[in-house]
Amino acid sequence: MEFLVKLLGFAHSKYQRVLTKLSGCSKARRAILFAPAVVGLLTGCGEENVDFEQVYQDVSQSLTRDEAQIDNEALRVNAPQNFGAALSKAVLQHQGYLAASASEREAMSLVGVAQSANRLQVNGNSTVGAVRETGGSQPDETTAGAAVGINVTQLIYDGGEADANDAMATAQAYVAQQQRIIVSNDIALQAAQAWIDTWRSQSRIDLLDQRTANMDLLISQMERAASNGMVDRAALDSARRQIVGIRLERTRLLAELSDAKLRFKRFFGISPRKLPRPEGVINQNDVLIGATVWQNAPVLKRSAANIFIAKQQVSMAKAAFGPRARLQAGITSPMDEDESTNASVGIFVEYTFGDGGRRKADLAAAQSRLEAAEAQLGDEKQMLKAEMAAAASQLRSLDQSMPLLKQQIALSSSEAETARSQLATGQSNLR
């Protein structure tokens, strides 16, 4: 309390020095001269009103910003570098990840806001101007000056609402953290798919070009053989139709490559040239082990945290039915120097007897949110468990089929070489 008195005296002396220049005027005249000045000062502190046109222009500028400027701001990814390193860099530079990270930081800051409710609250107030007392047996009197007040409050009891709000804010920060992980995984998956699709399309086009490099020469040979009667004209026409089909296939591959390149540039910041084959960023055993611990998936952690949040909301809704109490202490200086300083200390208690059913409705809504969160977690558990089992089974199947696929490729290559030698005689076709 001694500290508050000293602080109050310091602030009061500051305001009194403001009035020194008006000391030669009467109290009523000081009030007349000083009040417009204070009003003008407060008016000047406020910012100019923002109209709809300004908002519209700002939004339009944000939406129509030059794409080249955006590209210059982005961190470029060196595509030929290590696939895993490029993938990590692509995730960290992506606007979706940056937005999720900012949301996480915001949620972490809100934890401190929620925790402040249980801490000591100190605020001050001041009045600068004049008070005119009229009526009664005494003549009218105007008092000009400044009054300063300081109030201190400490929450004593609120039915657990502040604690529940603190717990809820902490859980929301955890949800934001898991959301950032979910977003980063999704971005990594899409970026990896763009890289793989680009590399695959490039490789398939190169392989098709290699296989069809001497296609025109083979057709010329078939035409000479047909003119000599060694090959049926129907076989030549069939070969020409197959050439058209092969060229259509190449056109389709070029369209796929164009789409993959656009997606590649979105995540890696540059248009790809010749991409190397992407190496694995995680081995098969780790994938299979991860599939068995699907309960640790970020999406499930997020849903479980949402249940915790819903429980805290129920607690807050129930706390609204009880009373609230807080300790208050304050000290206020008078506007007139001849009057004494007022100080007060006490416990403030409030209770709502009727609110038109608002608290009951809030409690019902909170309970419904809890039921919905629990049902969502149960559904996500079943869905994720089934997806992980299916993915693990597919991975094992692909691993087991690799030796057979390699054997099939070897046989197909041998068969293709044999067919190539028989093409000119019409015993095989271009396919």
C-alpha positions in Angstrom: 0.0 0.0 0.0 2.9 2.4 0.7 4.1 1.8 -2.8 0.7 2.7 -4.2 0.6 5.9 -2.2 4.1 7.0 -3.5 3.1 6.1 -7.1 -0.2 8.0 -6.7 1.6 11.1 -5.4 4.1 11.1 -8.2 1.3 10.8 -10.9 -0.7 13.5 -9.1 2.3 15.9 -9.1 2.7 15.3 -12.8 -0.8 16.4 -13.5 -0.6 19.4 -11.2 2.4 20.7 -13.3 0.2 20.5 -16.4 -2.1 23.0 -14.8 0.5 25.5 -13.7 0.1 27.7 -16.8 -3.5 28.1 -16.0 -3.0 29.1 -12.3 -3.7 32.7 -13.0 -7.3 32.0 -14.1 -10.3 31.3 -12.0 -11.4 27.7 -11.5 -14.3 28.1 -13.8 -12.2 29.7 -16.5 -9.5 27.0 -16.1 -12.2 24.4 -16.7 -13.4 26.2 -19.8 -9.9 26.6 -21.2 -8.5 23.2 -20.2 -11.4 20.9 -21.2 -11.3 21.7 -25.0 -7.5 21.2 -24.9 -7.9 17.8 -23.3 -10.6 16.8 -25.8 -8.4 18.0 -28.7 -5.4 16.0 -27.3 -7.5 12.8 -27.0 -9.0 13.3 -30.4 -5.5 13.7 -32.0 -4.3 10.5 -30.4 -6.9 8.4 -32.3 -6.2 7.2 -35.8 -8.1 8.3 -38.8 -11.2 6.1 -39.6 -10.6 3.5 -42.2 -13.4 3.3 -44.8 -14.5 0.4 -47.0 -12.6 1.7 -50.0 -9.3 1.5 -48.1 -10.0 -2.1 -47.0 -10.9 -3.0 -50.6 -7.7 -1.5 -52.0 -5.5 -3.3 -49.4 -7.2 -6.6 -50.2 -6.9 -6.1 -53.9 -3.2 -5.3 -53.6 -2.6 -8.5 -51.6 -4.4 -10.6 -54.2 -2.8 -9.0 -57.2 0.8 -8.9 -56.0 3.3 -9.6 -58.8 4.1 -13.3 -59.0 7.7 -12.5 -59.8 8.0 -10.7 -56.5 6.7 -13.8 -54.7 9.2 -16.0 -56.6 12.1 -13.7 -55.5 11.0 -13.9 -51.9 10.8 -17.7 -52.0 13.8 -19.8 -51.1 15.0 -21.6 -54.2 15.6 -25.4 -54.0 18.5 -26.9 -55.8 16.6 -29.8 -57.6 19.6 -32.0 -58.4 20.6 -32.1 -54.7 19.8 -34.8 -52.3 16.1 -35.7 -52.5 15.6 -35.8 -48.8 17.3 -32.4 -48.2 15.4 -30.8 -51.1 12.1 -32.2 -49.7 12.8 -30.8 -46.2 13.7 -27.4 -47.7 10.5 -27.4 -49.8 8.4 -28.0 -46.7 10.1 -25.3 -44.7 9.6 -22.7 -47.4 6.0 -23.5 -48.2 3.4 -20.9 -47.4 1.1 -23.5 -45.9 3.8 -24.6 -43.4 4.7 -21.0 -42.6 1.0 -20.3 -41.9 0.7 -23.4 -39.6 3.8 -22.3 -37.8 2.5 -18.8 -37.2 -0.8 -20.3 -35.9 1.2 -22.5 -33.5 3.1 -19.4 -32.2 -0.2 -17.6 -31.8 -1.6 -20.4 -29.8 1.5 -20.6 -27.6 1.1 -16.8 -26.9 -2.5 -17.3 -25.9 -1.4 -19.7 -23.2 0.1 -16.7 -21.4 -3.0 -14.7 -21.9 -5.1 -17.4 -20.2 -2.6 -17.8 -17.4 -2.8 -14.1 -16.6 -6.3 -14.4 -15.3 -5.0 -16.0 -12.0 -2.3 -13.4 -11.5 -2.5 -10.0 -9.8 -4.1 -7.4 -12.0 -3.1 -3.7 -11.6 -4.7 -0.9 -13.5 -4.8 2.9 -13.2 -7.2 5.6 -14.2 -7.1 9.4 -14.3 -9.5 12.3 -14.7 -8.4 15.7 -16.0 -10.9 18.5 -16.1 -13.3 20.3 -13.8 -16.3 19.4 -11.6 -19.0 22.0 -11.0 -21.3 21.6 -7.9 -24.6 23.3 -8.2 -27.8 23.4 -6.1 -28.1 23.4 -2.3 -27.6 26.2 0.2 -23.9 26.7 -0.8 -23.0 28.8 -3.8 -22.0 27.1 -7.0 -18.4 25.9 -7.0 -16.2 24.6 -9.8 -13.1 22.5 -9.0 -10.5 22.0 -11.7 -7.6 19.7 -11.5 -6.6 16.1 -11.9 -7.5 12.9 -10.1 -5.5 9.7 -10.3 -6.5 6.2 -9.2 -4.9 2.8 -9.0 -6.8 -0.5 -8.5 -5.4 -3.9 -7.6 -7.4 -7.1 -8.0 -6.7 -10.7 -7.4 -9.0 -13.6 -8.3 -10.0 -15.7 -5.4 -12.8 -18.0 -6.7 -14.5 -18.5 -10.0 -15.6 -22.2 -9.9 -12.5 -23.3 -11.8 -13.2 -21.2 -14.9 -9.8 -19.6 -15.1 -8.0 -22.9 -14.5 -10.1 -24.6 -17.2 -9.4 -21.7 -19.6 -5.7 -22.1 -18.9 -5.8 -25.8 -19.6 -7.9 -25.3 -22.7 -5.4 -22.7 -24.1 -2.5 -25.2 -23.4 -4.4 -27.9 -25.3 -5.2 -25.6 -28.2 -1.4 -24.9 -28.4 -0.9 -28.6 -28.6 -3.5 -28.9 -31.3 -1.8 -26.2 -33.3 1.5 -28.1 -32.9 0.0 -31.3 -34.2 -1.7 -29.4 -37.0 1.7 -28.0 -38.1 3.0 -31.6 -38.2 0.0 -32.7 -40.2 0.4 -29.9 -42.7 4.1 -30.5 -43.1 3.5 -34.2 -43.7 0.9 -33.4 -46.3 3.2 -30.9 -48.0 6.1 -33.4 -48.0 3.8 -36.0 -49.6 2.6 -33.7 -52.3 6.2 -32.4 -53.0 7.6 -35.9 -53.2 4.8 -37.0 -55.5 5.5 -34.0 -57.8 9.2 -35.0 -57.9 8.4 -38.7 -58.6 5.8 -37.9 -61.2 8.2 -35.5 -63.0 11.1 -38.0 -62.9 8.8 -40.9 -64.0 7.3 -38.9 -66.9 10.8 -37.8 -68.1 12.1 -41.3 -67.9 9.2 -42.8 -69.8 9.5 -40.3 -72.6 13.2 -40.9 -72.9 12.7 -44.6 -73.0 9.9 -44.3 -75.6 12.1 -42.0 -77.7 14.9 -44.6 -77.5 12.6 -47.4 -78.5 11.1 -45.5 -81.4 14.3 -43.7 -82.7 14.5 -46.0 -85.7 10.8 -46.4 -86.2 10.7 -44.5 -89.5 13.6 -46.6 -90.8 11.7 -49.8 -90.0 8.6 -48.5 -91.8 10.8 -47.7 -94.9 12.0 -51.3 -94.8 8.5 -52.6 -94.5 7.4 -50.4 -97.4 10.2 -51.9 -99.6 9.2 -55.4 -98.6 5.5 -54.7 -99.3 6.4 -53.3 -102.8 8.3 -56.5 -103.5 5.4 -58.6 -102.3 7.3 -59.9 -99.3 5.0 -58.3 -96.8 1.2 -57.9 -96.9 -0.1 -54.4 -97.3 -2.4 -55.0 -94.4 0.6 -55.5 -92.1 2.1 -52.2 -93.3 -1.2 -50.3 -92.7 -1.4 -51.9 -89.2 2.2 -50.7 -88.5 1.2 -47.2 -89.5 -1.8 -47.2 -87.2 0.5 -48.4 -84.4 2.8 -45.4 -85.1 -0.1 -43.1 -84.7 -1.0 -44.8 -81.4 2.6 -44.5 -80.2 2.8 -40.8 -81.0 -0.5 -40.3 -79.2 1.0 -42.1 -76.2 3.9 -39.7 -76.3 1.6 -36.7 -76.4 -0.2 -38.1 -73.3 3.1 -38.5 -71.5 4.1 -34.9 -72.4 0.8 -33.7 -70.9 1.5 -35.7 -67.7 5.0 -34.2 -67.6 3.7 -30.7 -68.0 1.3 -31.2 -65.1 4.1 -32.7 -62.9 6.4 -29.8 -63.7 3.8 -27.2 -62.6 3.4 -29.1 -59.3 7.2 -29.4 -59.0 7.6 -25.6 -59.4 5.0 -24.9 -56.8 6.9 -26.8 -54.1 10.5 -26.4 -55.2 10.5 -22.9 -56.7 12.1 -23.7 -60.1 11.1 -25.5 -63.3 12.8 -28.9 -63.3 15.2 -30.0 -65.9 16.5 -33.5 -65.9 15.8 -35.0 -62.4 17.7 -37.9 -60.9 15.9 -40.9 -59.6 14.6 -40.0 -56.0 16.2 -42.2 -53.3 14.2 -43.5 -50.4 14.0 -41.1 -47.4 12.9 -44.0 -45.1 13.5 -47.7 -45.3 10.8 -50.3 -45.5 11.3 -51.7 -42.0 10.8 -48.3 -40.5 7.6 -47.9 -42.5 6.2 -51.2 -41.3 7.1 -50.5 -37.7 5.5 -47.1 -38.0 2.3 -48.7 -39.3 2.0 -50.8 -36.1 2.1 -47.7 -33.9 -0.6 -45.8 -35.7 -1.9 -44.5 -32.4 0.9 -42.0 -32.4 -0.4 -40.4 -35.6 -0.6 -36.6 -35.3 -4.2 -36.6 -36.6 -5.2 -38.8 -33.6 -3.3 -36.7 -31.2 -5.1 -33.6 -32.5 -8.5 -35.3 -32.0 -7.6 -36.5 -28.5 -6.5 -32.9 -27.6 -9.9 -31.7 -29.0 -11.6 -34.0 -26.5 -9.6 -32.5 -23.7 -10.6 -29.0 -24.9 -14.2 -30.0 -25.0 -14.0 -31.2 -21.4 -12.6 -27.9 -20.3 -15.4 -26.1 -22.1 -17.9 -28.2 -20.1 -16.1 -27.2 -16.9 -16.2 -23.6 -17.8 -19.9 -23.8 -18.6 -20.6 -25.4 -15.2 -18.5 -22.8 -13.4 -20.8 -20.1 -14.8 -23.5 -21.4 -12.4 -21.5 -20.5 -9.3 -20.4 -17.3 -7.7 -17.2 -15.4 -8.3 -15.0 -13.6 -5.8 -12.0 -11.4 -6.0 -9.9 -9.3 -3.7 -9.9 -5.6 -4.6 -7.7 -2.7 -3.3 -7.7 0.8 -4.7 -6.6 4.3 -4.0 -7.8 7.5 -5.6 -6.6 11.0 -5.3 -9.0 13.9 -5.1 -9.4 16.6 -7.7 -9.2 19.2 -5.0 -5.9 19.5 -3.1 -7.8 20.3 0.1 -9.7 16.9 0.0 -8.3 13.6 1.3 -7.2 10.6 -0.7 -9.6 7.7 -0.8 -8.4 4.1 -0.3 -10.4 0.9 -0.3 -9.8 -2.8 0.4 -12.4 -5.6 0.2 -13.7 -8.7 -1.3 -16.0 -8.4 -4.3 -18.5 -11.2 -4.9 -20.9 -11.5 -7.8 -23.5 -14.1 -8.7 -25.9 -14.3 -11.6 -29.5 -15.2 -10.5 -31.0 -15.2 -14.0 -29.7 -14.9 -17.5 -32.6 -16.0 -19.7 -31.3 -19.6 -20.0 -27.9 -18.6 -21.5 -25.8 -20.7 -19.1 -27.9 -23.8 -19.6 -27.7 -23.4 -23.4 -23.9 -23.0 -23.1 -23.6 -26.1 -21.0 -25.7 -28.1 -23.4 -23.7 -26.9 -26.4 -20.4 -27.8 -24.6 -21.6 -31.3 -23.8 -22.6 -31.8 -27.4 -19.2 -30.6 -28.6 -17.6 -33.2 -26.2 -19.8 -36.0 -27.6 -18.9 -35.0 -31.2 -15.2 -34.9 -30.4 -15.3 -38.4 -28.8 -17.2 -39.8 -31.8 -14.7 -38.2 -34.3 -11.8 -39.7 -32.4 -13.4 -43.1 -32.6 -14.1 -42.8 -36.3 -10.5 -41.6 -37.0 -9.1 -44.5 -35.1 -10.9 -47.1 -37.1 -10.2 -45.4 -40.4 -6.5 -44.9 -39.7 -6.0 -48.4 -38.4 -7.6 -49.8 -41.6 -5.5 -47.5 -43.8 -2.3 -48.5 -42.1 -3.0 -52.2 -42.4 -3.9 -51.8 -46.1 -0.8 -49.7 -46.8 1.5 -52.2 -45.0 -0.1 -55.1 -46.9 0.4 -53.2 -50.2 4.0 -52.5 -49.4 4.8 -56.1 -48.6 3.1 -57.1 -51.9 5.2 -54.7 -53.9 8.4 -55.9 -52.2 7.6 -59.5 -53.0 6.7 -58.7 -56.6 10.0 -56.8 -57.4 12.0 -60.0 -58.3 9.2 -61.1 -60.5 9.0 -57.7 -62.2 12.7 -57.7 -62.9 12.5 -61.2 -64.4 9.5 -60.0 -66.5 11.5 -57.0 -67.7 14.4 -59.2 -68.7 12.1 -61.6 -70.7 10.3 -58.7 -72.3 13.6 -57.1 -73.4 14.7 -60.4 -75.0 11.4 -60.8 -76.7 11.5 -57.2 -78.0 14.9 -57.8 -79.6 13.6 -60.9 -81.3 10.5 -59.1 -82.5 12.6 -56.2 -83.8 14.5 -58.6 -86.2 11.1 -60.0 -87.4 9.5 -56.6 -88.0 10.7 -56.1 -91.5 9.2 -59.5 -92.6 5.9 -58.8 -91.0 6.2 -61.5 -88.4 5.9 -58.9 -85.6 4.4 -55.5 -85.1 5.7 -52.2 -83.7 4.0 -52.7 -80.3 
